[in-house]
Every structure is written in C-alpha cells, then in structure tokens.
Amino acid sequence: MSNIAKYCDGNFTDTTPDLTVSSGFYIGLGIIGNLIALILLVKQSTFHKWKVFYRLVLTLVCVDFAGIVIFGVIGMIESPYSGMNWIDEGPLCKTESVLIAFISLTNILIVTFIAVERFLALWHPYSYSSIKGHPLIMLSPLVILISTVALASLSLTIGHYEKIYPCNFCFINIYSSRFMDYVFAFIYVIIGLILATVSIVMNILVTIALSRGQRGYSRQRESRIYISSDRRDYCGMLFQIVAILGILGVCWMPLMIKMLLTMVASDTSEEDMKDSFLFFRLARWALVADPWVYVLLRREIIVNVCFFFKRQEHPRMTSSGDIAERRSLVTAPDRDHNRTSYGTI
C-alpha cells in the first residue's frame, strides 16, 4: 500500500468535501463559458464552414464542457455528504480517473494541434494551403479523440488508479512503486510535457511571425495574404497568444513537472501531496479558460456583440444601415482583401 493510500484510509473522513463556494463558481463559470462558446460556434457555422481550426475548437469546447459537468456530478457523489461509500479500484474511482486522463490529454493535444496549424499557416503558407483540405486533416478531431481514449484506458491493463490527496478524487497512481504503475504514469507525464513544450514553441514562433509581418494564410478568404500592420490587430493577436502561453505555463507545465518530480522522488510527504493537489486545481482551470481564449474573446465575436447591442438602439435600421454600422466597428485594414485581422489566424 502506497503512502497516499495509507493516508486516505486514516484521514478521508476528516477531509473537506469538494462542495465549496469556489467549486460552485468554477462549475458555473465553466458551464456558462463553454455553453456560450458552443452556441456561437454553431450559429457562425455558415461563416467558418467548419474548417479544421473550428472543428478542433468545437471538439475542445465540447470536451471541456463535458469534463466540467461530469466532474461536478462525480464530486457530489464522492462527497462524504452523499452517504455513498466509494473505494479505491472501484468502478467510480476508475471511471473518474480514466475521464481525467482522457480530458487532460485531449485538451492539451488539441491545443498543440491548433498551435502547429497556426505555425504552418504563417511560416509555410504554401504547404498549409495544399494540405488543409486533406481528409486526414479534416478528421483530425476524431483521430485525437480515438488516440486519447486509447491512452487513457491503457492503465486499466498495465496499471491502476488511486485516491489522490485530499482523498476526494481518483487519478493516476504517481506515488506507487509498482513497475507497471510507474510505466503508465511516466507515459502520461512525458506525453504531456512533450505536447506542452511543442505548443509553447509553436506559439512563440507564431508571435515572431506576427511581429515580422510574414506572409500568412487566411482561412476566411481562402487565399494568401499579408498580415495586417494595424496596431490594434497585432495587439489583439498578441493578447490571444499570451493567454494561450499563460494557460500552458500555469495550468499544464507545472502539473506535469510536479508529477515527474514526485515519481522520481524516493519518498512522498504530506506536504508534497498538498503541493501536488494545488497543481491539480490549477490544471482544471484550463477547462474554463479555453472557450474564452479560443472563441469568446476573438475579435469577430466582439465585433458582432457590439453590433448586436448597437442594433438594439436602432431597431428600425435598414439593411444598408446594418452594413454601414458593422463596417464602422471594423478597422480599415480588416476590409482590405490583402490583409488579415485578429482571429483569422
């Protein structure tokens, strides 16, 4: 029996249930953000025509939304207040652990795929334009889901899951000295670290390309274009890249590094368990932040929202007035067919 198992056997009844105000705020904010993002993606489908970027973002939003809802329900079931007796290696513990592994891997893999797509669009526009419509590329969300399901289910055969401090949820057993448990945990951590590193590097290269004004590829206009030199466009794109790097640097990289350090450590103290739990709590906020970064704070969304409220002030505005009003919310470079704006990359 590992240290964490011994700790939970003696302290589970004294742990604070995960039904706090902060948890309620997290679940509510996550459901609202992902639901609004999902509605906006569907309503704007005639505009983006479900190109690969938007398919990836849709998959990301759906997975994040499902993860928040499922973890909220499981958290209620696992709470001491529910009166249910859940144990290690039980169906509920295994289900929660597989779901956490699946959602975390899917999240970071989609984020990495989006970063690679942006890198190709800016640094290799000719190659990008030739492969963007390939069936395998268009089916990439399905490939990602199948791959992460297979990886998340791997521990059901080569390892096992266990309660994690503060003993009210289950995850990969990173404290075990058993060889097969170590193998699966190592696979999970290494894949996570590689994906997070690749995503960070790709986003940095995208930022460099934007700052240099390199030729890029506009998925909206299906043609080769120049990146807009308008400062507001550049600041908007830079804000999105910085937000993505922030999510990776705060939510995913610390967790993966901490898990790796815990695995190679000779012994694990209660303080180490508490530190690990802090990183788990930070990682789950990626599910809340994703829809805001990839959908809700994109420039075309903000422009449409401003246009909607302006239209409410003038309900009798004619169709020509609609067009003029919408154009007034878009900078001149955005109307130039040879340039692109925030959100097109």
BATI-938514 format. One record per residue (C-alpha): residue number from 1; residue in three letters; x, y, z. Coordinates in steps of 0.001 Angstrom, whole numbers. Layout:
    i   aa        X        Y        Z
  NUM  Ala        X        Y        Z
...
//
This chain:
    i   aa        X        Y        Z
    1  Met        0        0        0
    2  Ser     1390     3393    -1010
    3  Asn     1752     6360     1304
    4  Ile    -1244     8113     -192
    5  Ala    -3436     5035      283
    6  Lys    -2444     4783     3942
    7  Tyr    -3052     8494     4403
    8  Cys    -6512     8379     2822
    9  Asp    -7555     5291     4796
   10  Gly    -6905     7166     8012
   11  Asn    -7906    10683     7063
   12  Phe   -10677    10540     4470
   13  Thr   -13423    11334     6943
   14  Asp   -11558    14473     8008
   15  Thr   -11080    15890     4526
   16  Thr   -13061    18868     3358
   17  Pro   -15603    17901      684
   18  Asp   -15163    19470    -2718
   19  Leu   -18530    21245    -2494
   20  Thr   -17323    24747    -1689
   21  Val   -18250    28177    -2998
   22  Ser   -15106    28179    -5155
   23  Ser   -16067    24830    -6679
   24  Gly   -19568    26078    -7401
   25  Phe   -18145    29215    -9015
   26  Tyr   -15748    27090   -11079
   27  Ile   -18503    24763   -12308
   28  Gly   -20921    27619   -13038
   29  Leu   -18350    29718   -14891
   30  Gly   -17118    26708   -16844
   31  Ile   -20594    25613   -17926
   32  Ile   -21656    29144   -18932
   33  Gly   -18448    29930   -20852
   34  Asn   -18325    26639   -22741
   35  Leu   -22054    26674   -23475
   36  Ile   -21937    30210   -24917
   37  Ala   -18867    29298   -26967
   38  Leu   -20637    26197   -28296
   39  Ile   -23707    28227   -29315
   40  Leu   -21565    30857   -31057
   41  Leu   -19619    28229   -32986
   42  Val   -22822    26615   -34229
   43  Lys   -24505    29924   -35108
   44  Gln   -21465    31092   -37095
   45  Ser   -21069    27824   -38985
   46  Thr   -22173    29493   -42245
   47  Phe   -19215    31852   -41847
   48  His   -16395    29454   -40933
   49  Lys   -17883    26408   -42763
   50  Trp   -16356    24064   -40164
   51  Lys   -12793    24310   -41369
   52  Val   -10260    22280   -39412
   53  Phe    -9490    25049   -36909
   54  Tyr   -13140    25403   -35945
   55  Arg   -13613    21627   -35786
   56  Leu   -10740    21466   -33338
   57  Val   -12126    24335   -31260
   58  Leu   -15592    22727   -31258
   59  Thr   -14091    19459   -30021
   60  Leu   -12122    21330   -27355
   61  Val   -15218    23182   -26118
   62  Cys   -17345    20014   -26048
   63  Val   -14698    18065   -24137
   64  Asp   -14191    20908   -21643
   65  Phe   -17944    21287   -21139
   66  Ala   -18441    17539   -20645
   67  Gly   -15484    17402   -18261
   68  Ile   -16792    20170   -16025
   69  Val   -20294    18661   -15880
   70  Ile   -19071    15100   -15262
   71  Phe   -16539    16091   -12605
   72  Gly   -19170    18205   -10883
   73  Val   -21549    15237   -10694
   74  Ile   -18831    12833    -9569
   75  Gly   -17667    15359    -6969
   76  Met   -21170    15388    -5478
   77  Ile   -21316    11589    -5453
   78  Glu   -17892    11253    -3835
   79  Ser   -18632    13848    -1173
   80  Pro   -18969    12491     2379
   81  Tyr   -22337    14270     2482
   82  Ser   -23707    11960     -223
   83  Gly   -23586     8952     2121
   84  Met   -22072     6751     -597
   85  Asn   -19075     4543      158
   86  Trp   -16601     4719    -2718
   87  Ile   -13302     2861    -2575
   88  Asp   -10029     2556    -4482
   89  Glu   -10173      378    -7579
   90  Gly   -13966      651    -7544
   91  Pro   -15952     1427   -10724
   92  Leu   -16470     5084    -9774
   93  Cys   -12788     5624    -8996
   94  Lys   -11717     4002   -12265
   95  Thr   -14290     5928   -14274
   96  Glu   -13240     9272   -12831
   97  Ser    -9553     8518   -13345
   98  Val    -9990     7481   -16976
   99  Leu   -12079    10588   -17642
  100  Ile    -9493    12907   -16077
  101  Ala    -6704    11312   -18119
  102  Phe    -8811    11437   -21295
  103  Ile    -9932    15058   -20904
  104  Ser    -6495    16360   -19926
  105  Leu    -4757    14589   -22812
  106  Thr    -7452    15649   -25287
  107  Asn    -7255    19248   -24125
  108  Ile    -3521    19604   -24420
  109  Leu    -3346    17609   -27683
  110  Ile    -5954    19840   -29379
  111  Val    -4204    22979   -28114
  112  Thr     -938    21668   -29555
  113  Phe    -2565    20774   -32871
  114  Ile    -4025    24303   -33141
  115  Ala     -598    25793   -32402
  116  Val     1026    23646   -35098
  117  Glu    -1693    24629   -37582
  118  Arg    -1090    28332   -36917
  119  Phe     2654    27808   -37257
  120  Leu     2223    26159   -40654
  121  Ala     -226    28845   -41795
  122  Leu     2294    31606   -41068
  123  Trp     5683    30034   -41682
  124  His     4784    27611   -44519
  125  Pro     1660    29035   -46205
  126  Tyr     2115    27136   -49475
  127  Ser     2389    23771   -47729
  128  Tyr     -505    24659   -45443
  129  Ser    -2793    25586   -48334
  130  Ser    -2066    22250   -50029
  131  Ile    -2781    20021   -47012
  132  Lys    -5515    21939   -45152
  133  Gly    -8321    20172   -47043
  134  His    -6854    16664   -46796
  135  Pro    -9365    14146   -45363
  136  Leu    -6982    13132   -42572
  137  Ile    -6556    16762   -41548
  138  Met   -10301    17364   -41573
  139  Leu   -10792    14234   -39446
  140  Ser    -8033    15209   -37003
  141  Pro   -10503    15832   -34105
  142  Leu   -11764    12254   -34424
  143  Val    -8202    10913   -34579
  144  Ile    -7319    12896   -31460
  145  Leu   -10323    11543   -29549
  146  Ile    -9572     7935   -30506
  147  Ser    -5901     8322   -29547
  148  Thr    -6620     9877   -26147
  149  Val    -9290     7283   -25328
  150  Ala    -6743     4542   -26042
  151  Leu    -4065     6216   -23915
  152  Ala    -6407     6973   -21025
  153  Ser    -7671     3380   -20967
  154  Leu    -4155     1946   -21044
  155  Ser    -3808     1897   -17273
  156  Leu    -6793     -434   -16972
  157  Thr    -4475    -3139   -18267
  158  Ile     -988    -2100   -17139
  159  Gly    -1641      -79   -14001
  160  His    -4267     1106   -11558
  161  Tyr    -5758     4277   -10135
  162  Glu    -5903     5511    -6565
  163  Lys    -7342     8237    -4355
  164  Ile    -5313    11431    -4512
  165  Tyr    -4931    13978    -1721
  166  Pro    -7206    15301     -248
  167  Cys    -8688    11848     -856
  168  Asn   -11862    13013    -2597
  169  Phe   -10931    12174    -6183
  170  Cys    -9035     9469    -8082
  171  Phe    -6262     9745   -10624
  172  Ile    -3155     8005   -11949
  173  Asn    -1140     6493    -9118
  174  Ile     2025     8593    -9271
  175  Tyr     3039     7531    -5742
  176  Ser     3230     3788    -6421
  177  Ser     6498     1863    -6542
  178  Arg     4988     -862    -8738
  179  Phe     6714    -1030   -12099
  180  Met     3566    -1076   -14271
  181  Asp     2039     1857   -12400
  182  Tyr     5259     3774   -12906
  183  Val     5310     2946   -16636
  184  Phe     1830     4307   -17287
  185  Ala     2363     7406   -15156
  186  Phe     5651     8033   -16946
  187  Ile     3979     7679   -20373
  188  Tyr     1255    10139   -19360
  189  Val     3704    12712   -17977
  190  Ile     6170    12511   -20874
  191  Ile     3400    12881   -23466
  192  Gly     2013    15845   -21557
  193  Leu     5412    17523   -21271
  194  Ile     6228    16995   -24950
  195  Leu     2866    18348   -26102
  196  Ala     3024    21376   -23798
  197  Thr     6584    22146   -24903
  198  Val     5724    21843   -28603
  199  Ser     2688    24083   -28131
  200  Ile     4728    26735   -26320
  201  Val     7441    26709   -29002
  202  Met     4886    26896   -31834
  203  Asn     3058    29815   -30225
  204  Ile     6335    31681   -29704
  205  Leu     7179    31184   -33380
  206  Val     3698    32426   -34313
  207  Thr     4340    35555   -32257
  208  Ile     7641    36079   -34064
  209  Ala     5903    35677   -37422
  210  Leu     3240    38199   -36464
  211  Ser     5812    40722   -35318
  212  Arg     7698    40387   -38598
  213  Gly     4516    40639   -40664
  214  Gln     5328    37462   -42552
  215  Arg     3114    36162   -45324
  216  Gly      345    34021   -43923
  217  Tyr    -2725    32154   -44989
  218  Ser    -6242    33430   -44293
  219  Arg    -8692    30607   -43642
  220  Gln   -11523    33115   -44112
  221  Arg   -10597    34225   -47637
  222  Glu    -9008    31031   -48954
  223  Ser    -6064    32986   -50331
  224  Arg    -2523    34001   -49497
  225  Ile    -2466    37331   -47643
  226  Tyr     -311    39788   -45735
  227  Ile     -785    40091   -42003
  228  Ser    -2357    43402   -41061
  229  Ser       24    46057   -39855
  230  Asp    -2735    47732   -37812
  231  Arg    -1567    48013   -34216
  232  Arg    -4952    47036   -32780
  233  Asp    -4928    43838   -34857
  234  Tyr    -1437    42987   -33701
  235  Cys    -2277    43683   -30041
  236  Gly    -5379    41520   -30288
  237  Met    -3478    38583   -31753
  238  Leu     -650    39060   -29274
  239  Phe    -3140    39028   -26394
  240  Gln    -4541    35698   -27547
  241  Ile    -1079    34127   -27889
  242  Val      -28    35393   -24452
  243  Ala    -3249    33986   -22950
  244  Ile    -2561    30585   -24526
  245  Leu     1016    30615   -23239
  246  Gly     -332    31578   -19821
  247  Ile    -2684    28591   -19752
  248  Leu      125    26253   -20753
  249  Gly     2591    27787   -18318
  250  Val      235    27959   -15335
  251  Cys    -2119    25013   -15819
  252  Trp     -232    22237   -17618
  253  Met     3546    22574   -17367
  254  Pro     3705    22869   -13544
  255  Leu     1434    19839   -13144
  256  Met     3477    17654   -15478
  257  Ile     6778    18726   -13920
  258  Lys     5456    18163   -10395
  259  Met     4162    14705   -11324
  260  Leu     7538    13799   -12799
  261  Leu     9402    15026    -9702
  262  Thr     7013    13087    -7464
  263  Met     7596     9899    -9437
  264  Val    11387    10095    -9196
  265  Ala    11373    11091    -5516
  266  Ser    12387     8400    -3033
  267  Asp     9591     9261     -605
  268  Thr     6455    11396     -562
  269  Ser     5450    13503     2417
  270  Glu     2074    15020     3201
  271  Glu     3392    18431     2148
  272  Asp     4318    17006    -1257
  273  Met      777    15655    -1614
  274  Lys     -660    19071     -790
  275  Asp     1613    20724    -3350
  276  Ser      530    18236    -5990
  277  Phe    -3126    18943    -5214
  278  Leu    -2501    22672    -5774
  279  Phe    -1221    21938    -9273
  280  Phe    -4230    19705    -9963
  281  Arg    -6523    22587    -9004
  282  Leu    -4636    24958   -11307
  283  Ala    -4810    22498   -14217
  284  Arg    -8596    22206   -14063
  285  Trp    -8977    25946   -14743
  286  Ala    -7780    25304   -18293
  287  Leu   -11245    23865   -18983
  288  Val   -12763    27223   -18003
  289  Ala   -10238    29453   -19786
  290  Asp   -10208    27664   -23166
  291  Pro   -13580    28894   -24520
  292  Trp   -12733    32491   -23609
  293  Val    -9338    32411   -25296
  294  Tyr   -10287    30492   -28442
  295  Val   -13867    31730   -29004
  296  Leu   -15387    34405   -26778
  297  Leu   -12535    36940   -26906
  298  Arg   -11855    36663   -30636
  299  Arg   -12197    39939   -32488
  300  Glu   -15015    38873   -34824
  301  Ile   -17057    37757   -31811
  302  Ile   -16511    41047   -30004
  303  Val   -17412    42989   -33165
  304  Asn   -20636    41003   -33610
  305  Val   -21611    41524   -29971
  306  Cys   -21024    45284   -30267
  307  Phe   -23030    45329   -33483
  308  Phe   -25899    43475   -31802
  309  Phe   -26165    45991   -28966
  310  Lys   -25870    48936   -31342
  311  Arg   -28648    47443   -33416
  312  Gln   -30877    47254   -30347
  313  Glu   -30500    51008   -30007
  314  His   -31723    51456   -33611
  315  Pro   -34285    48679   -34215
  316  Arg   -35513    50234   -37470
  317  Met   -32114    50307   -39077
  318  Thr   -32249    49268   -42753
  319  Ser   -30140    46516   -44236
  320  Ser   -27819    49096   -45785
  321  Gly   -27599    50754   -42383
  322  Asp   -26726    47378   -40883
  323  Ile   -23831    47016   -43248
  324  Ala   -22575    50534   -42635
  325  Glu   -22853    50085   -38871
  326  Arg   -20984    46790   -38935
  327  Arg   -18252    48292   -41079
  328  Ser   -17868    51141   -38626
  329  Leu   -16889    48589   -35998
  330  Val   -14172    47095   -38179
  331  Thr   -10918    48878   -38887
  332  Ala    -9945    49781   -42415
  333  Pro    -7246    47107   -42730
  334  Asp    -9881    44463   -41979
  335  Arg   -11742    45415   -45168
  336  Asp    -8640    45093   -47279
  337  His    -8696    41739   -49024
  338  Asn    -4911    41634   -48903
  339  Arg    -4727    41693   -45117
  340  Thr    -5980    39730   -42163
  341  Ser    -7116    40682   -38680
  342  Tyr    -7303    39289   -35165
  343  Gly    -8990    35912   -35234
  344  Thr    -8260    34869   -38807
  345  Ile    -5075    33041   -37860
//
